[in-house]
């Protein structure tokens, strides 16, 4: 009798559970899952956005042609998309470690118990994160112009700064050209003749442009405060007994950071790296405000290219396809990052 009576009770609990979560499930389904499915269908169409893609016959079904144009066929579409991937790849490789290291360093500084004005420092470091990104990007645009404040300060020291948003060369080749090792304005040879996925090796290996480096500095400054608070909350949960025991054993600050604090912060470190990685691949607003891909498409990103293809070129199918390729890239990088940061157990020795 008890087992039979328990089954209706469990069934009633499940029913009430579904009733409680049904509003959130309905909202997510209507505003998240359904738009994703609609965008997936649009990525298989040749649609200009002027008709109904689900009922009107003006939208032509082209299958995987939009993806093929981006990944396999030589042409302007693939060149622009691969250029945006190259730019964003440099952005990710530089910005993610930079912002993570800076945020962790700021958190360690603010976490010191003997430090005075800790609240003021926390507010100062976090303030850029709550400032409008469009407003900050506009200010940076004026600062890094040819006659902006940055070049004005450099001129005091006898350094004539570049026109930050006019040089389309990568910083690697700018440096090599400045040292007189190569002529970066006229690449020749194997690097210019051969390449990968529609771009020459010169374009892949030239590094980010000066303008892209400016975007990286801007993004690091505006996002490090948020990640600092996340690290700070995690540092406050680290048991003080571990630090005190390590200090009694004569462990220095570097060894304590590497062997005590960082292992305790592993889950939070993975969270911060994942958020930084996703945000770096989705950068859009700074690119839109500070040049829309200029100079020479060296600040073009996949997110902005998707917007450009859909709303600028009226090719909504290709814009949706770019969005889904970007989604696959983010999933691949997140999976690789999770594999690299996984917890590795002790190696099992051979039985003797």
C-alpha positions in Angstrom: 0.0 0.0 0.0 2.8 2.4 0.8 4.4 1.9 -2.6 1.1 2.4 -4.4 0.4 5.5 -2.4 3.8 6.9 -3.1 3.4 6.7 -6.9 0.4 9.2 -7.1 2.4 11.5 -4.8 5.4 11.5 -7.0 3.3 12.0 -10.1 1.6 15.0 -8.4 5.0 16.5 -7.5 6.1 16.1 -11.1 3.0 17.8 -12.4 3.4 20.7 -10.0 7.0 21.0 -11.0 6.1 21.2 -14.7 3.5 23.8 -13.9 6.0 26.0 -12.0 8.6 25.8 -14.8 6.2 26.1 -17.7 6.2 30.0 -17.8 10.0 30.1 -18.0 10.0 27.2 -20.5 7.4 28.9 -22.7 9.4 32.2 -22.6 12.6 30.4 -23.6 10.9 28.5 -26.3 9.2 31.5 -27.9 12.1 34.0 -27.6 15.2 31.7 -27.8 14.6 28.3 -29.4 12.0 29.4 -32.0 14.2 32.3 -33.3 17.2 29.9 -33.5 15.2 27.4 -35.6 13.9 30.3 -37.8 17.4 31.6 -38.4 18.6 28.0 -39.2 15.9 27.9 -41.9 16.8 31.4 -43.2 20.5 30.3 -43.6 19.3 27.7 -46.2 17.5 30.4 -48.3 18.4 33.1 -50.7 16.3 35.8 -49.1 16.4 39.6 -49.3 14.3 40.3 -46.2 11.5 41.9 -48.2 9.0 39.0 -48.0 7.9 36.2 -45.7 10.6 33.5 -45.8 8.1 30.8 -44.7 5.1 31.3 -46.9 6.2 33.7 -49.8 7.6 32.1 -52.9 10.2 34.9 -53.4 12.5 33.2 -50.9 14.5 30.6 -52.8 15.7 27.4 -51.1 19.4 27.0 -51.9 20.4 24.4 -49.3 24.0 24.6 -48.1 25.1 27.1 -50.9 25.4 29.9 -48.3 27.8 27.8 -46.2 29.7 26.6 -49.4 30.3 30.2 -50.5 31.7 31.0 -47.1 34.0 28.0 -46.7 34.7 26.4 -50.0 34.2 28.7 -53.0 36.8 31.3 -54.1 35.2 34.7 -54.1 34.6 37.9 -52.3 32.3 36.4 -49.7 34.9 33.8 -48.5 37.7 36.3 -48.6 35.7 38.7 -46.4 34.6 36.0 -44.0 38.1 34.5 -43.7 39.5 37.9 -43.1 37.0 38.5 -40.3 38.0 35.1 -38.8 41.7 35.9 -38.9 41.1 39.3 -37.3 38.9 37.8 -34.6 41.4 35.0 -34.0 44.1 37.5 -33.2 41.7 39.4 -31.0 40.9 36.2 -29.0 44.5 35.1 -28.7 45.6 38.4 -27.3 42.5 39.8 -25.4 41.4 36.7 -23.5 44.7 36.0 -21.7 45.3 39.8 -21.2 41.9 40.5 -19.7 42.0 37.3 -17.5 45.5 38.1 -16.2 44.6 41.7 -15.5 41.4 40.9 -13.8 43.1 38.3 -11.6 45.9 40.7 -10.7 43.4 43.5 -9.8 41.4 41.0 -7.7 44.6 39.9 -5.8 45.5 43.6 -5.2 42.0 44.5 -3.9 41.8 41.3 -1.8 44.7 42.3 0.4 43.3 42.9 3.9 45.8 45.5 4.8 45.2 47.6 1.8 43.5 51.0 2.5 40.6 52.4 0.4 39.7 48.9 -0.9 36.1 50.0 -1.6 37.3 53.0 -3.6 39.7 50.8 -5.7 36.9 48.3 -6.3 34.6 51.0 -7.6 37.4 52.6 -9.7 38.3 49.3 -11.4 34.7 48.3 -12.0 33.5 51.7 -13.3 34.5 51.1 -16.9 32.4 47.9 -17.0 29.2 49.8 -16.4 29.9 52.6 -18.8 28.2 52.6 -22.2 30.4 50.7 -24.6 29.4 53.1 -27.5 30.3 56.1 -25.5 33.7 54.6 -24.5 34.4 53.6 -28.1 33.6 57.1 -29.3 36.1 58.6 -26.8 38.8 56.1 -27.8 38.1 57.0 -31.5 39.0 60.6 -30.7 42.0 59.7 -28.6 43.6 57.5 -31.3 43.0 59.7 -34.3 46.0 61.1 -36.2 45.8 64.4 -34.3 44.4 62.9 -31.1 45.6 63.1 -27.5 47.6 59.9 -27.8 49.8 61.2 -30.6 50.0 64.5 -28.8 51.5 62.9 -25.7 53.9 60.8 -27.8 55.1 64.0 -29.6 56.3 65.3 -26.2 58.8 62.5 -26.1 59.9 63.0 -29.7 57.9 60.1 -31.0 55.6 60.7 -33.9 52.7 58.3 -33.5 51.0 56.5 -36.4 47.7 57.3 -37.9 46.1 54.5 -35.8 43.1 53.9 -38.1 44.7 54.3 -41.5 47.5 51.6 -41.6 46.1 48.3 -42.7 49.3 46.4 -42.2 49.7 43.9 -39.3 51.9 44.9 -36.3 54.3 42.1 -37.0 55.1 43.4 -40.5 55.1 47.0 -39.3 57.8 46.1 -36.8 59.8 44.1 -39.3 59.6 47.0 -41.8 60.6 49.4 -39.1 63.7 47.3 -38.4 64.5 47.3 -42.1 64.3 43.5 -42.4 61.4 43.3 -44.9 59.4 45.6 -47.1 56.0 45.0 -45.5 54.2 47.2 -48.0 55.1 44.9 -50.9 55.1 41.3 -49.8 56.6 38.9 -52.4 57.6 35.3 -52.5 56.0 32.2 -51.0 54.1 34.1 -48.3 52.3 36.2 -50.9 51.7 33.5 -53.5 50.5 30.6 -51.3 47.9 30.6 -48.6 45.0 28.9 -46.8 41.2 29.2 -47.1 41.4 32.1 -49.6 44.0 34.2 -47.8 47.8 34.3 -48.4 50.2 33.3 -45.6 51.3 36.9 -45.5 47.7 37.9 -44.5 47.4 35.1 -42.0 50.8 35.8 -40.3 50.9 39.6 -40.4 49.3 40.0 -37.0 46.5 42.3 -35.9 46.5 45.9 -37.3 47.3 48.8 -35.1 43.5 49.6 -35.1 42.7 46.1 -33.9 45.3 46.5 -31.1 43.4 49.6 -30.1 40.2 47.7 -29.9 41.9 45.0 -27.8 43.1 47.7 -25.3 39.5 49.1 -25.2 37.9 45.8 -24.6 40.4 44.9 -21.9 39.9 48.1 -20.1 36.1 47.8 -20.2 35.7 44.2 -19.2 38.4 43.5 -16.7 36.4 45.1 -13.9 33.6 42.6 -14.2 35.9 39.6 -14.2 37.8 41.2 -11.2 34.6 41.0 -9.1 34.1 37.4 -10.1 37.7 36.5 -9.0 37.3 38.6 -5.9 34.2 36.7 -4.8 36.1 33.4 -5.4 39.1 34.6 -3.4 37.0 35.4 -0.5 35.8 31.8 -0.4 39.4 30.4 -0.3 39.9 29.0 3.2 42.3 31.2 5.2 43.7 28.0 6.8 45.3 27.0 3.5 47.1 30.4 3.2 48.1 30.4 6.8 49.4 26.9 6.7 51.4 27.7 3.5 52.8 30.8 5.2 53.9 28.8 8.2 55.8 26.4 5.9 57.7 29.3 4.5 56.0 29.3 1.1 56.6 32.5 -0.9 53.9 34.5 -2.6 54.6 33.1 -6.1 54.4 29.5 -4.9 51.3 30.2 -2.8 49.7 31.7 -5.9 50.6 28.8 -8.1 50.0 25.9 -5.7 47.3 27.2 -3.3 45.3 30.0 -4.8 45.1 29.0 -8.5 44.0 25.4 -7.8 41.2 26.7 -5.6 40.2 29.1 -8.3 40.1 26.5 -11.1 36.3 26.5 -11.6 36.1 30.3 -11.5 39.0 30.5 -13.9 37.2 28.3 -16.3 34.1 30.4 -16.0 36.0 33.7 -16.6 37.9 32.2 -19.6 34.7 30.9 -21.1 32.9 34.2 -20.7 35.9 36.1 -22.1 36.1 33.7 -25.0 32.5 34.0 -26.0 32.5 37.7 -25.6 35.6 38.1 -27.7 34.1 36.1 -30.6 30.9 38.2 -30.5 32.6 41.6 -30.6 30.4 44.0 -32.6 29.7 47.4 -31.0 33.3 48.7 -30.9 33.8 47.7 -34.5 30.6 49.4 -35.6 31.5 52.6 -33.9 35.2 52.8 -34.6 35.5 52.1 -38.3 33.1 49.3 -39.4 36.0 47.1 -40.5 38.4 49.9 -41.6 41.3 50.2 -42.4 41.3 47.6 -45.1 38.9 45.2 -43.3 41.5 44.7 -40.6 39.0 45.3 -37.8 36.2 43.3 -39.5 34.8 40.5 -37.3 32.4 37.7 -38.0 29.6 39.2 -35.9 29.9 42.5 -37.8 30.2 40.7 -41.1 27.0 38.9 -40.4 25.3 42.2 -39.8 26.9 43.7 -42.9 25.8 40.8 -45.1 22.2 40.8 -43.8 21.4 44.5 -43.4 23.9 46.0 -45.7 23.9 43.6 -48.6 20.3 42.4 -48.1 21.6 38.8 -48.1 20.0 37.5 -45.0 20.7 33.9 -45.8 24.4 34.4 -45.8 24.2 36.6 -42.7 22.4 33.7 -40.8 25.0 31.2 -42.2 27.8 33.3 -40.8 26.1 33.4 -37.4 25.8 29.6 -37.3 29.4 29.1 -38.4 30.5 31.5 -35.7 28.4 29.5 -33.2 30.2 26.4 -34.2 33.6 28.1 -33.8 32.6 29.3 -30.3 31.5 25.7 -29.3 34.8 24.3 -30.7 37.0 26.8 -28.8 34.9 26.3 -25.6 35.2 22.5 -25.8 39.0 22.8 -26.4 39.4 25.2 -23.5 37.4 22.8 -21.2 39.6 19.9 -22.2 42.8 21.9 -21.5 41.5 23.0 -18.1 40.1 19.7 -17.0 41.1 18.2 -13.7 43.9 15.7 -14.2 44.0 12.9 -11.7 47.3 11.4 -10.5 48.9 9.0 -12.9 48.6 5.4 -11.9 52.0 3.7 -11.5 52.7 0.3 -12.7 52.0 -2.5 -10.2 55.0 -4.1 -8.8 
